[in-house]
Amino acid sequence: MDIYGALLTDKQRTFMRLHFEDDLSFGEIAKEYGVSRQAIHDAVKHAEKSLEDYESKLGLLGKSKRAGGEGRGSSRAEEILDALTKRLRSAGVIYNSDWIQAEVRRAIDTLHEADAPPESEDESDV
């Protein structure tokens, strides 16, 4: 979700967040949105499949893991973002690929921050 969530519809992102992050059941989400439990189930399963398809085609998650600690300014990260933007534009997947690129960049930066070791004020303690 962190990398490809921006490619989902607003409802898919919302339902995914409610189900996986807030731990609500399909029934609870359905009641809140006035739709059937099956509709929520289908939306979440479709979103999961979409995320898996994006990763299988674009491979950004695997690339970010292999890149190690490369930060936002790294040329490899920029190459990945440029490739994603070109693919989205050429495939006609989305008309606002700049927004997607910014969201992917934010997700990659967040992942790098989470993987970075904490900085120590006194390096002699290390």
N, C-alpha and C positions, 0 to 999 in steps of 0.2 A: 504493500500500500504506500509506503514512504516514497518509493521511486515512481511507480506508475499510477498512483491513485488519482492524479490530476487528469488522467485519460478516461476515467470513469465518469458517468453522469453524476449530477449532484445527488440524485436519489440513491444511486448505487453506493456512493461514498458514505452517505448518511446511514444507510441500512447496514453497510459493512461495519462502520464505526459503532453503531448501536449494538450490533450483534457480537462483535469480537472484542471491542474495547470496553463497552459498558455492560457486556454480558447479559443483554436482554434476549429473551427467546423470540422466535419468529412470531408467536402469538401475541406477545407483549408489544412488539413493534407494529404488527398489523392492527391491533386495537388502537394504538396511538395515531396511526395514519388512516384509519377507516378503510382498510383494504383486507383482503383475505390473507390468512397465514401462508397459503400456497403462493400468493403473489410475492410476498417477502422472501420466501424460500427460493423461488425462481430468480428473483433479482440478485440475491446474494450469491447463488450458485453461478449465475451468468457473470457476475462481477469477478468471482474467483477464477473462472475459466478465462475471462478477458485478461486478467493480470498474468496468469500463466502463459497465455499466448504472447503477450507483450514481451515477457522475459525470454521465451523461446526464440522470438524473432529478433529482439534487440540485445538481449544479454547484458543489460546494464548492471544488474545485481551481481552477476558473476564477474563482470569486468571491474566493478568497484571493489569487490573482495580481493581480486588478484592484484589490484593497483596498490594495495597496502595502505600506507599512510599519505598518499599523495593528496595535497590540498587543492583548494579551489583554483589556484593559479597554475596548477600542473598542466602541461601540454596534453597529457593523456586524457585527463578529465575533459579538457576543451575539445579534443578530438571526438570523444564519445558524445558530447552534447551536440557538436556540429553534425555528426553522423545521424543522430536522432532527429534533429531538426530537418535535415535533408530528406530523410525517409518519410517523416510525417507529411512534409509538403508534397513530395512526389507521389505519395500514396493517396493524397487528398483526404487523409484521415481527419484532419482538423484544419480549420482556416486560421487559427490563431496559434501557430507553432512557437512564436516568441514567448507567449505566456506559458506554454508547456515546458519550453527550455528553462525558463526561470524557475518553475516548480521543480523540475528535475535537478537543477543546480542546487536549489535549497535543500532538497532531500539528500543529495550527495554530501553537501556540506554538513548536514546534521549527522549523517553516518560517520563522516570523518571525525567530527567533534566527539562522538560517542566512543570511537576507537582510540582517540588520542590519550596518551598517558597523562596523568595529572602533573602539572608543573610544580616543581619544588622551589621554594625561595632560596634554600641553602643547598647547593649541589653537593657539598661535602658530606651531607648526610646520606647520600645515595650509595 
